[in-house]
Amino acid sequence: MSSSILVSGSVAFDVIMSYGGNFSKTIDTTQGTISAAFLIQELKKYFGGCAANICYNLRLLEQSPILLGSVGCDFNLYKKDLETKGINTDFIKVHDDIYTAQAFITTDDSGSQLTSFYPGAMNSSYLNEIPDIKIDIAIISPDGYQGMMKRVEECTKRGIQFLFDPGQALPVFSREKLITCAENASFLAFNEYEWVFFQRVSGLTVDDLKQLGKIVIVTLGAEGSYIYSNEDEIFTPSIKGIKPIDPTGCGDAYRAGLLYGYTNGLNWTQSAQVATTMGAFAVQCFGTQNHTFNTKQLNIILEENFNFSLR
């Protein structure tokens, strides 16, 4: 079954680099200013952006997501790639006077990352509108701040359940706006660092959010993930025995698994297990849209690790 999942957020190019050392041992902060140079061992440019990555993973799960985003004058090649993957581009707005967003991500040997991000056309996402079609659930992933707030308002007015996933956009939100987003969302998702940041800025704890009837998802990288609700606290361990290559996009794959599970009648435990397996596939490839699998491979991992499959 394929549900109407709206995925709003960034469509970007990812420049991914590998550093054969440890940032913490290389960066000297004792001088008050930082001047650091890293000899990059590998550099590759990929198609990325949180919303596009989530859509790619949903397509691997045979879903037909609705991608809503803003891009620039350099989008043509990326557009052909998305369409080849079966992702609808009808609701992507092209701005011919600016470039598409670009992320520059360097990962060291310990898995730590340094990221610089050029938002470009993404900052014009507030000019988009949610299409007037049936939508079962939406995810508001990292995007231009005005665009994210507009999506919150649109979903709230239309009664669309949405997952608020602010990610790296968190620092631009005030306490008041974070509380507004949390109060109107049905679900909230963070990695461990973002969760600590969100609580500090918003003043909201997991108990506060549970009392508001919210579902809170917190991913812990290789340590697994938690899903908190009024009814339960679900811990899902990571997949064992894999060889991680690049953590970039792992969280997007996880979120796609959650959305798939929720819209296809799985419980939260099963949804988290699918999400965790999706993240495991993603982390074993460079780039955010280069991993692939078939249903048989997915079910083998699910059965081996969780005694569960999608059959």
C-alpha positions as CSV (number, residue, x, y, z in Angstrom):
1,M,0.0,0.0,0.0
2,S,1.3,3.5,-0.8
3,S,0.1,6.4,1.3
4,S,0.2,10.1,0.5
5,I,3.3,11.3,2.3
6,L,4.3,14.9,1.9
7,V,8.0,15.5,2.4
8,S,8.9,19.1,2.7
9,G,12.5,20.3,3.1
10,S,15.8,20.8,1.4
11,V,16.9,19.5,-2.0
12,A,20.6,20.0,-2.2
13,F,24.0,18.9,-3.6
14,D,26.3,17.2,-1.1
15,V,30.0,17.6,-1.3
16,I,31.3,14.8,0.9
17,M,34.9,14.6,2.0
18,S,36.9,12.1,4.1
19,Y,39.7,13.2,6.5
20,G,42.1,10.5,7.6
21,G,42.6,11.8,11.1
22,N,40.7,13.0,14.2
23,F,39.3,16.5,14.3
24,S,39.6,16.7,18.1
25,K,43.3,16.1,17.9
26,T,43.8,18.4,14.9
27,I,41.9,21.6,15.9
28,D,43.7,23.8,18.4
29,T,41.4,26.1,20.3
30,T,43.9,27.4,22.8
31,Q,44.8,30.4,20.8
32,G,41.3,31.9,20.9
33,T,40.9,31.6,17.1
34,I,40.8,28.6,14.9
35,S,42.9,28.1,11.8
36,A,42.9,24.5,10.8
37,A,43.6,22.8,7.5
38,F,42.7,19.2,6.6
39,L,44.2,17.1,3.9
40,I,41.2,15.4,2.3
41,Q,41.6,11.9,1.2
42,E,38.5,11.6,-0.9
43,L,35.9,14.0,-2.3
44,K,32.7,13.2,-4.1
45,K,29.6,15.2,-5.1
46,Y,26.2,13.7,-4.6
47,F,22.6,14.5,-4.9
48,G,21.2,15.1,-1.5
49,G,19.1,17.4,0.8
50,C,17.0,16.0,3.6
51,A,13.6,16.0,1.8
52,A,15.0,14.4,-1.4
53,N,16.9,11.8,0.7
54,I,13.7,10.9,2.6
55,C,11.9,10.6,-0.7
56,Y,14.6,8.4,-2.1
57,N,14.3,6.0,0.8
58,L,10.5,5.9,0.6
59,R,10.8,5.0,-3.0
60,L,13.1,2.0,-2.0
61,L,10.1,1.0,0.2
62,E,7.8,1.3,-2.9
63,Q,6.1,4.4,-1.7
64,S,5.2,7.4,-3.8
65,P,6.1,10.5,-1.7
66,I,5.2,14.1,-2.6
67,L,8.4,16.2,-2.6
68,L,8.0,19.9,-1.8
69,G,11.1,22.0,-2.1
70,S,12.9,25.0,-3.7
71,V,15.9,24.7,-6.1
72,G,18.1,26.9,-8.3
73,C,19.3,27.3,-11.8
74,D,21.6,24.3,-11.6
75,F,18.8,21.8,-10.9
76,N,18.3,20.2,-14.4
77,L,20.6,17.2,-13.9
78,Y,19.3,16.6,-10.4
79,K,15.7,16.8,-11.7
80,K,16.4,14.0,-14.3
81,D,17.9,11.9,-11.6
82,L,14.9,12.3,-9.3
83,E,12.5,11.4,-12.1
84,T,14.6,8.4,-13.1
85,K,14.2,7.2,-9.5
86,G,10.4,7.7,-9.7
87,I,10.2,10.8,-7.5
88,N,7.6,13.3,-8.6
89,T,9.1,16.8,-9.2
90,D,5.8,18.6,-9.9
91,F,5.9,20.6,-6.7
92,I,9.5,21.6,-6.7
93,K,9.9,25.4,-7.4
94,V,12.8,26.5,-9.6
95,H,14.5,29.9,-9.0
96,D,16.6,30.8,-12.0
97,D,18.5,33.6,-10.3
98,I,20.2,31.6,-7.6
99,Y,21.9,28.2,-7.0
100,T,20.5,25.1,-5.4
101,A,21.5,24.6,-1.7
102,Q,24.8,22.9,-1.2
103,A,26.3,21.1,1.8
104,F,30.0,20.6,2.4
105,I,30.6,17.7,4.8
106,T,33.9,16.4,6.1
107,T,34.0,13.1,8.1
108,D,37.0,12.1,10.2
109,D,38.1,8.5,11.1
110,S,36.0,8.6,14.3
111,G,32.8,9.4,12.5
112,S,32.8,13.1,13.6
113,Q,31.6,15.6,11.0
114,L,32.2,19.2,10.1
115,T,29.5,20.7,7.9
116,S,29.2,24.0,6.0
117,F,25.9,24.7,4.3
118,Y,24.9,27.2,1.6
119,P,21.1,27.6,1.6
120,G,20.7,29.2,-1.8
121,A,17.2,28.7,-3.2
122,M,16.2,26.9,-0.1
123,N,15.6,30.2,1.6
124,S,12.8,30.9,-0.9
125,S,10.8,27.8,0.2
126,Y,8.3,30.1,1.9
127,L,7.0,30.9,-1.7
128,N,5.8,27.3,-2.0
129,E,2.5,26.0,-0.8
130,I,1.3,22.6,0.1
131,P,-0.6,21.2,-2.9
132,D,-4.4,20.9,-2.7
133,I,-4.4,17.1,-2.7
134,K,-5.0,14.3,-0.2
135,I,-2.1,14.0,2.3
136,D,-2.1,11.3,5.0
137,I,1.0,12.6,6.8
138,A,3.7,15.2,6.3
139,I,7.3,15.6,7.5
140,I,8.7,19.1,7.9
141,S,12.4,18.5,7.6
142,P,15.3,21.1,7.5
143,D,14.5,23.9,5.1
144,G,14.5,27.7,5.0
145,Y,13.1,29.0,8.4
146,Q,10.2,30.9,6.9
147,G,9.3,27.9,4.7
148,M,9.3,25.6,7.7
149,M,7.1,27.9,9.7
150,K,4.7,28.3,6.8
151,R,4.5,24.4,6.5
152,V,3.6,24.2,10.2
153,E,0.9,26.8,9.7
154,E,-0.5,25.1,6.6
155,C,-0.5,21.6,8.1
156,T,-2.2,22.9,11.3
157,K,-4.9,24.7,9.3
158,R,-5.6,21.7,7.1
159,G,-5.5,19.2,9.9
160,I,-2.6,17.3,8.5
161,Q,-0.6,15.3,11.0
162,F,3.0,16.1,10.7
163,L,6.4,15.1,11.9
164,F,8.5,18.1,13.0
165,D,12.2,17.4,12.2
166,P,14.1,20.6,12.5
167,G,17.6,19.1,12.3
168,Q,20.4,21.5,11.6
169,A,17.9,24.3,11.3
170,L,17.3,24.2,15.0
171,P,19.5,27.2,15.9
172,V,17.3,29.7,13.9
173,F,14.2,28.9,16.0
174,S,13.3,31.0,19.0
175,R,11.9,29.4,22.2
176,E,8.4,30.7,21.3
177,K,8.6,29.3,17.7
178,L,9.9,25.9,18.9
179,I,7.0,25.7,21.4
180,T,4.5,26.6,18.6
181,C,5.9,23.9,16.4
182,A,5.9,21.3,19.1
183,E,2.4,22.1,20.2
184,N,1.0,21.6,16.6
185,A,3.1,18.6,15.6
186,S,2.0,15.1,16.2
187,F,5.5,13.7,16.2
188,L,9.0,15.2,16.8
189,A,12.3,13.8,15.7
190,F,15.9,14.6,16.8
191,N,19.3,13.2,17.0
192,E,21.0,13.1,20.4
193,Y,22.6,16.5,20.1
194,E,19.5,18.2,18.6
195,W,17.4,16.7,21.4
196,V,19.6,18.3,24.1
197,F,19.6,21.6,22.2
198,F,15.8,21.6,21.7
199,Q,15.1,21.0,25.4
200,R,17.5,23.7,26.5
201,V,16.0,26.4,24.1
202,S,12.3,25.4,24.3
203,G,12.3,24.5,28.0
204,L,10.2,21.5,27.1
205,T,11.1,18.0,28.5
206,V,10.1,14.6,27.2
207,D,7.4,14.5,30.0
208,D,6.0,17.9,28.9
209,L,5.7,16.6,25.3
210,K,4.2,13.3,26.4
211,Q,1.6,15.2,28.4
212,L,0.8,17.1,25.2
213,G,0.2,13.7,23.5
214,K,3.3,13.9,21.3
215,I,5.5,11.1,20.0
216,V,9.2,11.9,20.4
217,I,11.9,10.1,18.4
218,V,15.5,10.4,19.4
219,T,18.2,8.7,17.4
220,L,21.6,7.9,19.1
221,G,23.7,6.9,16.0
222,A,25.4,3.6,16.5
223,E,23.8,3.3,20.0
224,G,20.2,2.9,18.6
225,S,17.1,5.0,19.1
226,Y,14.3,5.8,21.5
227,I,10.6,6.5,20.8
228,Y,8.8,8.1,23.7
229,S,5.0,8.3,24.1
230,N,2.4,8.3,26.9
231,E,2.0,4.6,26.4
232,D,5.5,3.4,26.1
233,E,9.2,4.0,25.9
234,I,10.7,2.0,23.1
235,F,14.4,1.4,22.7
236,T,15.7,-0.1,19.4
237,P,19.3,-1.2,19.2
238,S,21.3,-0.6,16.0
239,I,22.0,-3.3,13.5
240,K,25.0,-5.4,14.5
241,G,27.8,-6.6,12.2
242,I,27.7,-3.8,9.6
243,K,30.7,-1.8,8.4
244,P,29.8,1.9,8.5
245,I,31.3,3.9,5.7
246,D,29.5,7.3,5.8
247,P,26.9,8.4,8.4
248,T,25.6,11.2,6.1
249,G,21.9,10.7,5.3
250,C,21.5,7.8,7.8
251,G,18.9,9.9,9.8
252,D,16.9,10.6,6.6
253,A,16.8,6.9,5.9
254,Y,15.6,6.3,9.5
255,R,12.8,8.8,9.1
256,A,11.6,7.3,5.9
257,G,11.3,4.0,7.7
258,L,9.3,5.6,10.4
259,L,6.9,7.2,7.9
260,Y,6.6,3.9,6.1
261,G,5.7,2.0,9.2
262,Y,3.2,4.6,10.5
263,T,1.3,4.8,7.2
264,N,1.3,1.1,6.6
265,G,-0.2,0.0,9.9
266,L,2.9,-1.1,11.8
267,N,3.2,-0.4,15.5
268,W,6.0,1.9,16.8
269,T,8.3,-1.0,17.7
270,Q,8.0,-2.4,14.2
271,S,8.3,1.0,12.6
272,A,11.5,1.7,14.6
273,Q,12.9,-1.7,13.5
274,V,12.3,-0.9,9.8
275,A,13.7,2.6,10.3
276,T,16.8,1.2,12.0
277,T,17.3,-1.2,9.1
278,M,17.0,1.6,6.6
279,G,19.6,3.5,8.4
280,A,21.9,0.5,8.3
281,F,21.7,0.2,4.6
282,A,22.4,4.0,4.2
283,V,25.4,4.1,6.5
284,Q,27.2,1.4,4.4
285,C,27.5,3.7,1.3
286,F,29.0,7.0,0.5
287,G,26.4,9.6,-0.2
288,T,22.8,9.8,0.7
289,Q,21.0,8.2,-2.3
290,N,23.4,5.5,-3.4
291,H,22.4,2.5,-1.2
292,T,19.8,0.1,-2.5
293,F,18.2,-3.2,-1.5
294,N,15.3,-5.4,-2.4
295,T,12.4,-6.7,-0.2
296,K,14.2,-10.0,0.4
297,Q,17.4,-8.3,1.7
298,L,15.3,-6.0,3.9
299,N,13.4,-8.9,5.4
300,I,16.6,-10.9,6.1
301,I,18.0,-8.1,8.2
302,L,14.7,-7.6,10.0
303,E,14.4,-11.3,10.8
304,E,18.0,-11.7,11.9
305,N,17.9,-8.7,14.2
306,F,14.3,-8.4,15.3
307,N,12.5,-11.6,14.5
308,F,10.1,-9.6,12.3
309,S,9.6,-9.1,8.6
310,L,7.3,-7.2,6.2
311,R,5.9,-10.4,4.6
